[in-house]
């Protein structure tokens, strides 16, 4: 008898459907697994045999072939253990398949027959629902994560024996229920902790309101890292759809599931500058998501930007434009969401003091040029806002006003985003984007932008970014049209000069 069960395997953060087929035949008793399984799947025969024996279940002493379809897709992980065991039991006539029709089966087996949780339950269940599968059997340890997907009825089991009794009608497995989510976790960061740097805090607010990428340049000790750590506190709480997507990515890479969708926090990722291109954008074997995908919906902070590898930065560049991490390899390819707010910080020169009004730069001019040249023009163009930071004097640190809190700024950001959402219109081409923004911009503001394009040598991409930033600034001010003051502020965020003349001793 041929038995076929529905299962799935993870490719990065994507769930790929797998049919587990088992068939007993004539010949010398053997246990063959075909279908491009990795070492964990090939070793499953040992776990399954031991789990069956520990559960008091005996297979026919015959030749059995196990096929994992589609046969040309590589499978990995231990999530197929339970499906393999049940397929063997159904093919051997030990239990019935009646209650497995249209059911997703996932779980790792221990040698004693207990079920262990698997990675990426949210991804598996969401993909199964899209394929029309609305029932599943999972380990009890994954019950809470599974309950976050409301469209799927999930039954939870502790052992292989419990699942077999459920299929035979002797036991009814419990349904996964949503647990109380408790209080939202607090954060130790608040924007009011930053004294001085009013221009920088304003730039952070503009970046948060429009999800504009921001590059900060300044000497050491000007608060670049401190500001970056507080950026995520300015972003509005994720919607239910965003929260589900963020949680799906987090659980697919092995992080713990949130207590509830209303408790999902936007991610903040700050990879070290030694990170490889594969770790930053995605890759490896098997394919795994990079930091830009893990930070989707949150903040990706690149500190000491010129110290990152050139290959890694150039791999990040198209992702910043498209919002997708496109990974192409000989045997596999993937397209993952990757739309974080990219926040970067760098010193103006190797020693860090080229723009410091008090300390003197010791770097030769050619060394400064080489340092700045590590950031290519096309990559620099991808940052909507360029911000030059100056040191804060000691009196401001001690006596300066704290300024607005993160909660206060976040409320303004939410209102600005709501205005933008009400006005949103699809504009697929660059020319249509320019026309749409220009229609709601005052003539004197457009004239200032035209003069600035000639004076600064802005590219078409930078031109469009200035229009978008000016629109965000107008939304923060509650204006229906972009005025001269809004355009002037947007333009001054493009005034970062890459050719710095260091201040030196005479």
N, C-alpha and C positions, 0 to 999 in steps of 0.2 A: 504494500500500500504506500502510495506517495503522500507525504504530509508536507504542507507548505504553510509557513508562518511569516507574519510581518515583523520586521525588525528594522534597525537603522544603524548607521555608523557616522562618525563625525569626520568632516573634512574641514579642518580649521574651526570655524564657528557655524558651518552649515551642516545640516542633517541630510544625509543621503539615504534613500530607502533601500532596504536589502530584503530579499526573499530568502528565507532559510528553508531549503528543501531536503528532505531525508527519504531514502528509499532502501529497504532491505532486499537483497537479492541472493542468488545462489553463488556458491563458490567458497573458497577458503575464507574463514571469518577474518575480516579486516575492517578498519575504520579509516576511510579516506575522506579528507576535506579538500574540496576544490573551490576555486573562485577568488584567487589572488588575496588570501588572507595573510596578515603579518604574523610575526612570531607569537604574539599574544593569542591570536585566533588559532594558530596551529597547536599551541599548548592547551587550548580549551578541552581537547579530547581527554586529557588527564584529569582536569578539574571536573568535567562532566561525568566521567566514569566513576570517580570517587564520590561525587555528590549523589549519584544514583544509588550506589551501594550503601552509602550512609543513610539514605532515605528509605531503604528497604525495597528498592525498585530494581528489577532485573530485566535486562534487554535480551532478546533472542540471540542465541549464539550463531549468528549468521553474518555474512558480508553486508556492510552498510556503507553507502556513499552519501556524503553530505555536500550539497551544492549551495554556494552563496551567490545569488544572482542580483544584479547582472555580473556575469563572469569576467568582464573586461574592466571592472572598476575595483581599485585597490581598497581593501577594508582593513581597519586597525582597531585595536582596543579589545577590552573584555566584555563589552556590553552585550555581545551576542550569546553569552553562555546560556542564559535561561532559555532563549529561543531555540538553541541547538538541542538542549536537553528535552524540551517539550516536543520538538519535531521528531526526535528519536522515539520518544514514548508513544506519540500518535502513530508513527509509521509502524511501530512494533505491535500496535493494537492494545497497548497497556492502558491508555486513556483515550478520551474522545476529543475530536477537534470541533465539536458543535459550538462550544462557547469561545472558540478562538477565531471565528470568522470575523474579519474586519477589526481585529484587536492588535495593537502594537505591543510587542513583548520585549522588554529590556531588563537586564540585570546581570551582575557578575556572581558567579557561584564560588563558594568556598568548598574545601574538601569535605566538610561536614554537611553540606547541603543548604547552608544558610545563604541568604541573598545580601549582596553588598551594593551600595549605591554606585551610580555611573555618572560620568561627566556629560554636561550638555543636555539635561532633561528638558529644559525650556525650549531649546532649539529643536529637539526631537518632536516634542508634542506640538509645537506651532507648525512645523512642517507637516506632521501627520494630519492635522486639522485641515490644512490647505489641500491635502490629497484626499480628503473625505473620510479619514479614519478618526472617529470621535471616542474611541474606547482604548484603554491601555492597562497593562499589568506591569507594575514597577515594584522595586524594593521599598519597604517602609521608610527607610532612611531618606528616600527622595520624595516622600509624600508632601512635605511642605512646599518644596519647589514646584512639584507638579500641580498643586492646587492653585498656583498663580495663573494657570491657563484655564479660564472658566468654560471654554467650549468643549472640553474633553473630560469624559468620565474615567477617572483613574482608580483602579483597584490596587491595594497595597498588600504585599505578602512578605513574611519574614523568612520563610524557607521554601525550598522546592516542593516539599511534601504538602505544604499549605496550598500551593498552586494546583497540584494534582488533585487534591480533595475538592478544590473549587470547581475544576473542570468536570469532576465526577458528580457534582451536586451535593457532596457531603459537607461542604463548608462554604460559607458566603464571605468572600474577602471584603474587608471594610473599604469604603470610598474615601479618598483623600479629601480632607476638609481644610479650609483656610484657617490658620491660627491667628489669634489676636496679635496685631503687629506692634503694640506697645508705643512708647514715645519715640519721636524722631530723634536720632542721635545728634548731639550738639557739636559745634566746632569751636576750636580754640582761637580761630583767626577772625579778626574784625578789621575793617578798613579804618576805623577810628584809631587803631593802634599806630597808624602811620602819621607821624608829625611832619608838617611841612609838605613839600612835593605836591602842591595843589594842582599844578598842571598835569602831573602824572596821574593823580586820582581822577581828574576829569577825563583823561585819555582812557583809563580803564573803564569808566562809565560808558563812554562812547563805544568802546570795543564790545562791551557786554551787551549793549542795546542792539547792536547790529551784527553781532558775531564776526567782528572785523579782526583779522590777524594783526598783532601788535609786536613791533620790535623796539626794545628799549636799549639805548646806548648811553653809557655813563661810566665815570670812574668807580673804582671799588668803594663800597660803603655808602652808595647813594640810595640804597633800598630797593634794588631791582628784584632780588629774590623775595624780599618781604612783600612787595607789591604783587608779585606773581602768585604767591601762596594765597592771597586774598581775592584773586580774580574769581575763583569758583564760587565764593560767597555772594558775588554780585549777580550771578546768573539766576533766572527764575527757576522754581522747582519744575522738574520734568513733567510733561503731561503723561497720562496713563500709557499712551502708545510709546512715547519716548522712554518711559521707565521700563516697559517690557523689553524694549530693544536693548537698553543698557544692561538690564539684568541678564538677558540672553547671552550677550557677549561675555559678561563677567563669569557666568556659570560655565560657559563653554571652555574657558581657559583654566577652570578649576577653582575659581573663587567661590565662597559660600553664597548661597541664595539669600536675598534680602528677606526680612521678616514680613514684608508686604510691599506692594507696588507704590503705596503712598510713603514708603520709607526709603525709596531708592534715591541715593545721592548722585549728583553728577560727578564723574570721575576726574581726578587730577593726577596726571602722569608726568614725571620728570626724569626721563632716562639720562644716564650718564653719557658724557660726550664720547666715550669709547664704544657706544652702541654700533652694531653693524647695520648695514642696509636692510638685511633680512629681519633683524630684530626691530627695526624702526618702522618699516613699511609692511613686512610680512614675508614669509618664505620658509625655507628649511625643508626637511624631508622626514615625515610628511609635512605638508604645508600647515603653518601656524600663523595666526594673526600677529601683526606687529603693534608697537605702541600707539601708532596713529589710529588703529581700529579700536584698541582697548580704551582709548581716550575719547571715543566717539560720543558726542553729546556733551562733553565736558571741556577740559583744558589740557593741552599738551604743552608743557613748558620745556624749552630748550635753552638751558643756561650755558654760558660760554659758547655761543653759537659758532664762532670761527674754529673752535677746537674739534668740532664734529668732523667726521670724515667726509671728504668731498662726494664720494659715491653715495653715502647715506643721505646727504642733504639734497643732492640732485634727484635721488629716488623719491624723496618727499615732495619735490616741487610739483609734479603733475597731480599728486593727491590733494594738495592744498587748493588746486584749481577746480578739480572735478568732484571732490568729496567722496571718491571711491578709491580703494586700494586694489589695483589690478595686478595680480600676480600670474605670470605665465611661465611655466616650466615645460620641459619636453613631455612629461607624462601626465601633467596635471596643471590646471589653471583655476583661478578663483577671482571673484569680485566681491569685496566686502565693504560695508559702510565705513567711512572714515571722514567724518566731518566734525572734528573738534575745533575749538578756538585755539589757534597756534600762537603761543606767546613765547618770545625769544628775548634773550638778554646777552649783551656783549660789552666788552670794554672798548674804548676808542683806539687803543693801541696795545701792544704786548705788555708794557709795564702798567698800563691802565690810566695814566695821568695826562694824556694828550690834551684833554679839554678841561682839566682841573685848574681853577683860577689861582690856587695857592701852591700846589705841589708841581714840580717841574718834571717834564717828560725826559727820559734818558734814551729814548729809542731813536735810532737813525731814521731819516725820512724814508729811505727805501724799505726798511723793515716795517714801518707803519703801512706802507703801500702794500707790501706782501701780505701783511696780516689782514688788511681790509679786503684784499683780492680773494681771500678764501671764501668770501660770500659773493657768489656770482650775481651779476646784474639781474638776470631773470628771476633768481630766488628772492633778491631784495624787492623786486617789483611785486611779488606775491603778498607782501605785507602791506595792508591797507594804511596802517598808522606807523609812522616813524617818530620816536620820541627821544629827545636828548635830555638827559638828567644831569643836574648839577648837585654838588654836595650841599647838605643841610647844615647850617651853623648850629653850634652847641646850644645857644639860647633858645632856638626854636624847638630843639629836642626836649628841653627842660620846661619851657614856659609856653610853647605853642598851643594853639587851640586844637582839640582832637579832631574836629571836623565831623562830617556825617558818618553815621554807622553804616555797616554793610546792609542792614535791613532797610534803612532809609533810601540808600542808593538803589537797592534792588526793586523797591516799589516804583521808582522813576523808570527803571529799565523795563519793568513789566508793562507800564503804561505806554512807553514808546513802542514796545513790540506789538502791543495790541493795536495801536494806530497803524503800524506798518502792515499788520495782518489784515486789517479791514480794507486797506488800500491795495493789497497785493493783486497783481495782474500778470499773467504769463507773458514773458517776452523772450522768446528763444534766441534771437540773434542780438549781437552787440549793437547794431544800428537801432533796433527796436528798443533796447534798454536805454540808449542815449536819448532817443526821441521821447520816451515815457518820462524820464527824469527831467529833461529840459522843458517839457510842457508845464511842469509845476515849479519852475525856477525863475526868479526875477531876472530881467534883462541885464541889470547892472552886475548881478552875481555871475551870469554867464560870461559877460565881458571880462570880468576879473579872471575867471577860469581860463579864458582864451589867451589872455596876456601871460598868465602863469605857465601855460603849456609851452609857449614860445621861450619864456625866460628860463624855465627849469628843464626843458627838453623832456617833458613827460611822454611816456608811451601811451598808446591807445588803452592798454590795460590800466595804467595809472590814472588816465583821464576818467575812465568809468568808475574806478575805485573812489576817486575824489567826489564824483557825483553821488555815489552810494553813501559815503561818509557824511556828506553835507545833508543828505536826506535824513539820516539817522539823527544828526544834531538838531535838525528842525523838529523831528518827532519828540526828542527829549524836551525841547522848548515848547511843545504843543502847537507848533505852527503848521498851517496847511500848505504853505509854500516855502521854498528855500530862499532865504534872503541873503543879502550881501554879507552880513555878519556870520551866517552859517557857512557860507562858501569860504570866507576868509579863514575860519577856524579849520575847516577841512584841508585847505591848501597848506596851512602851516604844519600839518602833520606829514607833508611830503618834502620838507626842507632839509632833511638829513643829508649833509655833504659827506661823501665817502672819501674825499681827498682832504685829510685833515693836516694842517700845519701845526706840529706840536709846539708848545710853549717851552722855550729852552733858556738855559743860562747864557748870559752875554760874556 
